[in-house]
């Protein structure tokens, strides 16, 4: 049995409010070497001869965390040199896998046309097994005295990552992540396997089932806002199904191909290749360090309020804990009730439906969100708690938000209010188009229409004028107020996973 249990004080005073950056290359020099391995795929029994590009810290201090990386279709194992060198400069070994069986690269055609062209989901499940076989081979060699790779890799700090269809391979391995003893999984502009009806349980053989929810193994998802290959929302729905710690990052202005060294941009790139690569590396290093070293000083950035209002990316996360209390996730399809009590509205229309455009078979997941469409300049949504709720053990209210207009949050102010059983209230200003707040300022480029989190510390709610403030041991309701500043710039606000933490 392996357990990674994080324990904080009740008031989280021991949770460092730090947000370290890894956007610049790290302190270590790096070296690379190429291997040629023969491995057997557990998916179809094929013997696969594959190149593996190792990018290693060129320093004493191993064994290093090992990041297995699978390329995307149309890319080779050496198409991501700058990204991999950046990661390795922080003391993380990277093994980039060629795998000619599962789908075509930039310089070669796949050996299995069925996997490559006709049933792409099989190619990604095949790639998953190739990665697993390569990881076994590398760890065996690292454990063998006298082998040139002896002592290089830590079997207790193993991560799988993949780009595009390689991200689909990560998705497949996520289903077996406990058995594989993975510390974490990293999806880069991934092909969500639930796009394919043939993997919906019970699946059509030889495909195996990909379930809606994943094991609780920590994961990081990085999407590109202007992805012109796996267009929205193919790579964007994993956070809705998270059960364990997950951070989903949508990089504003990024596209599918600029993560590589040389592939031309396929979408509307609004940031440079170097900026996209450094942002991707930044999040990967942060995530690997958190879970390889169990470095809880990185939790504020990955799972707390450290990422809100980020001008570079929309960030949302899920970190279940003993005291997580979800008020509304919209999955019951009941517009009149949340998970505790009644929903009431004034000056707006409230609906529960998916914010994702239909694509592939992903509608079968049944994902829903709360849509709030103002009909007046001042509107409100009230979530009653079904009776006095003792929220004294919680430290924050978290809301996952997006909006459906083209002008970001520039036409709307948002406030939250707590009301207790005696009618006393406390307020929190989330955002104002003029004075700012926790949501990104509109820059005229991004519509800021992707999901992001806001974290509202309960101790920062202030009492209403003439009120003693809401008694958090007897909460009766939580209100969200929408104030239109420019009706021409406001359509709907989308909310999900409103919760106390």
Secondary structure, 3 states (H helix, E strand, C coil): CCCCCCCCCCCCCCCCCCCCCCCCCCCCCEEEEEEEEEEECCCCCCEEEEEEEEEEECCCCCCEEEEEEECCCCCCCCCCHHHHHHHHCCCEEEEEECCCCCCCCCCCCCCCHHHHHHCHHHHHHHHHHHHHHHHHHHHHHHCCCCCCCCCCEEEEEEEEEEECHHHHHHHHHHCCCCCCCCCEEEEECCCCHHHCHHHCCCCCCCCCCCCCCCCCCCEEEEEECCCCCCCCCCCCCCHHHCCCCEEEEEECCCCCHHHCCCCCCCCCCCCCHHHHHHHHHHHHHHHHHHHHCCCHHHHHHHHCHHHCCCCCEEEEEECCCCCCEEEECCCCCCCCECCCCEEEEECEEEEEECCCCCCCCHHHHCCCEEEEEECCCEEEEEEEEEEEECCCCCCEEEEEEEECCCCCCCCEEEEEEEEECCCCEEEEEEEECCCEECCCCCCCCCCCCCCEEEEEEHHHCEECCCCCCCCCCCEEEEEEEEEECCHHHCCEEEEEEEEEC
